[in-house]
Amino acid sequence: MARFKDPNVPAAAFAPYLEPGEQLRHIAYGVKQPNIFVIALTGGLISALLTKEYVIGLTDRRFIVLRFKGQNVQVQEVLDYRLGDHLPPVKASTGPVFTHIKIEDAAKPFVAKFHRMGMPGNREGAMAIAAALTGQPAAA
């Protein structure tokens, strides 16, 4: 089930995008899948092609989103959001299997879900990021 067996692979992908002195605190792997009706109508192959994969990271300054392809995290798109007063509204929730994170920004919106078994420590990383972005304590 795990996308990455070694969490150092996605963590290393953040290195080129960090500012001098910026510290990566948490990472998580997640996906954005097409609407369930699209999946049902087109089958698994088309939905696999339409699924977007992300590695997200929380630093001491920013929330960084890397959309990627491939096992070696070939980055295709980078989104970043400054923490603090400049952070757009965030909605997050954690259930038994997924943590959902949604950034409500008109200029650069983001939404994805993070499976508890996406990689080692994925649930803990996603929950810590969600808690930091919403200002709410992480659910148990």
N, C-alpha and C positions, 0 to 999 in steps of 0.2 A: 504494500500500500504506500510506503514512503517514497516520495519523489527523490529526496536526497538522503542517503544513508549517513553522509558526512556533512554536518552543518557548516564546516569550514569552507565548503565550495561556494554556497551562496554568500557567506560572510565576506569572502575575498572579493566578490563582485562589487562590493561597495567601495573598495579602496580608491578607485579613480574619482569617485564622486564626493568624497569627504573633504571638507575644508581643513586647512592646517590646524592641528590641535583638536579637531572634532573627534569625539569618542562614540563608537557604535555600542549601544547598550543592549538592544534586543533585535532579533530578526525573526521572520516567519515567512513561510511559503503558502501562497493561496492562489485561487483561481476565480475567474469570472466566467461562468458558463452561460450559453444562450438560454433564452426563455424555455421553460419545460415543454411548451407546445412546439417550439422549433425542434427540440430534441426528439419529441415523439413523432413528429411528421417526417423528419429527415433521416432519422436513424443515428447510430453511434458515430459513424465515420464523419459525417458532416458536422456533428456537434463537437467532435474532437478538433476539427479544423477551426471552428469558431470559438473554442475555448481560449481564453487569455490566461497566461501564467504570470504570477508576480512573486517577487521577493520584496518584502517591506522591511525597513529598518528604522529604529528609533535611535537618534543620537542625543547628545546633550543639548543640541540646538534645533534639530529638524526631524521631521518625519519624511523619509525618502521611500519612493516607490520605484522599483525597477521592473518593467515589463520585459520579458525575455523569451527566448526559444532555446531549446537544446539542453543537454545534460551539463554543458560547461557554462551555462548562464550567459548566452550571447545577448547582451542588452539591446533592446529595440527602442525603448522609450524610458525617459526618466521624469518623474514628477517629484517635486519637493515642496514641503509646507513648513514654514517657520513656526516654531512653538511659541506659545504665549499669546499676546493680544492679536497677533496676525493670523492665528489659526482659524480657518473657516469652521462653521458648525460641523460637528462629528456625531454620528449615531453609531453605536456599537452594541452588540449583544453576544452572549455566550450561551450555547446550549450544550447538550450532552455530546454532540459530535463536532459542531462547527462554532467558530467565532466569526461574526460578521462585522466588517468595518466599512463605513460609508462616509466619505468626505463630501459635504454639500457645498461645493464651490462652483460657481457658474463658469469660471474660466478654465478650471482643470478639475473636474469631478473625478472621484475614484470610488469604486465599490468592488469588494471581493469577499470571498469566504475562505476560511482557513481551517482545514481538517485537522483534528487532533493528532493524526498520525502522518501529517505531511512530511515531517522530518523529525529527528530527535529533538525534543524540547519545543516542538511547534506550538502546542497548546499553551504552554507557559509563556512563550514569546508573544504569541498573538494576544493573549489575555493581558499581559503587561503593557503592550502597546496600546490596546484598547483602553485600558485604565488610565494611562498617561494622557491620551488624546481627549478623553471625555471628562477627566477629573474625577471619575468615579472609582471606588475601590474595585479590584478584580474580583469576580465571582469565584466562589469556591469550587 
